[in-house]
Amino acid sequence: MKTATVRQLRTEFPKVLSWVNAGQDVAITRRKQIVASLVPAGNPPKRKTSLPDFRARLRRIYGDKVIPAAVMADILAENKGRF
């Protein structure tokens, strides 16, 4: 385990970070007392996130309703410039 002072951590952070990236534990000391330790992070398992099926949700809520083009044009004209 390597040690680094708080001052060294502030001034030479890339060097200390390279130690951690190399797989070494680093003890951070202040006045010769260990106050913290830096350890390399393990590779967290990658979880595949699934998005909800928005199209199915909209069909469940609204069914097969279709807004006529003229009505939609009126809605867009009312809201023009609001957003």
C-alpha positions as MATLAB code, in Angstrom:
seq = 'MKTATVRQLRTEFPKVLSWVNAGQDVAITRRKQIVASLVPAGNPPKRKTSLPDFRARLRRIYGDKVIPAAVMADILAENKGRF';
ca = [
       0.000    0.000    0.000;
       1.380    3.370   -1.004;
       0.891    6.483    1.079;
       0.336   10.064    0.039;
      -0.131   13.188    2.104;
      -3.077   15.506    1.707;
      -0.726   18.111    0.257;
       0.655   15.623   -2.232;
      -2.874   14.666   -3.173;
      -3.679   18.313   -3.901;
      -0.542   19.070   -5.872;
       0.176   15.741   -7.564;
      -3.269   14.252   -8.051;
      -2.565   12.756  -11.510;
       0.414   10.859  -10.079;
      -1.631    9.483   -7.168;
      -4.473    8.624   -9.521;
      -2.078    6.683  -11.735;
      -1.156    4.567   -8.692;
      -4.818    3.809   -8.116;
      -5.368    3.047  -11.808;
      -2.422    0.644  -11.633;
      -4.347   -1.312   -8.985;
      -2.615   -0.136   -5.818;
      -4.325    0.992   -2.639;
      -3.250    4.470   -1.510;
      -3.482    5.628    2.104;
      -4.016    9.389    2.521;
      -2.258   10.793    5.579;
      -2.464   14.048    7.497;
       0.192   14.633   10.157;
       1.294   11.000    9.808;
      -2.209    9.722   10.634;
      -4.155    7.805    7.978;
      -7.362    9.731    7.313;
      -8.603    8.029    4.157;
      -7.755    5.407    1.618;
      -8.186    5.247   -2.130;
      -8.832    1.848   -3.601;
      -9.359    0.909   -7.234;
     -12.998    0.551   -8.127;
     -14.071   -2.878   -9.203;
     -15.771   -3.209  -12.522;
     -19.452   -2.958  -11.674;
     -21.612   -5.404  -13.584;
     -23.236   -3.740  -16.535;
     -26.983   -3.877  -16.257;
     -29.035   -3.588  -19.359;
     -31.768   -1.075  -18.764;
     -35.036   -1.599  -20.484;
     -37.193    1.293  -21.522;
     -40.934    1.128  -21.090;
     -42.990    0.469  -24.193;
     -44.366    3.964  -24.703;
     -46.276    3.060  -27.847;
     -48.154    0.267  -26.058;
     -48.883    2.585  -23.139;
     -50.344    5.238  -25.459;
     -52.460    2.645  -27.250;
     -53.755    1.377  -23.898;
     -54.695    4.917  -22.797;
     -56.011    6.392  -26.040;
     -56.784    3.362  -28.173;
     -56.739    4.005  -31.913;
     -57.959    7.602  -31.781;
     -56.700    9.799  -34.596;
     -56.693   13.585  -34.328;
     -57.849   15.167  -37.593;
     -55.267   17.385  -39.296;
     -57.445   20.504  -39.075;
     -57.846   20.119  -35.299;
     -54.143   19.507  -34.870;
     -53.321   22.607  -36.931;
     -55.572   24.677  -34.651;
     -53.861   23.288  -31.544;
     -50.413   24.046  -32.964;
     -51.484   27.554  -33.976;
     -52.771   28.263  -30.445;
     -49.529   27.148  -28.827;
     -47.138   28.734  -31.298;
     -44.432   30.675  -29.501;
     -45.340   29.413  -26.035;
     -42.522   26.920  -25.752;
];
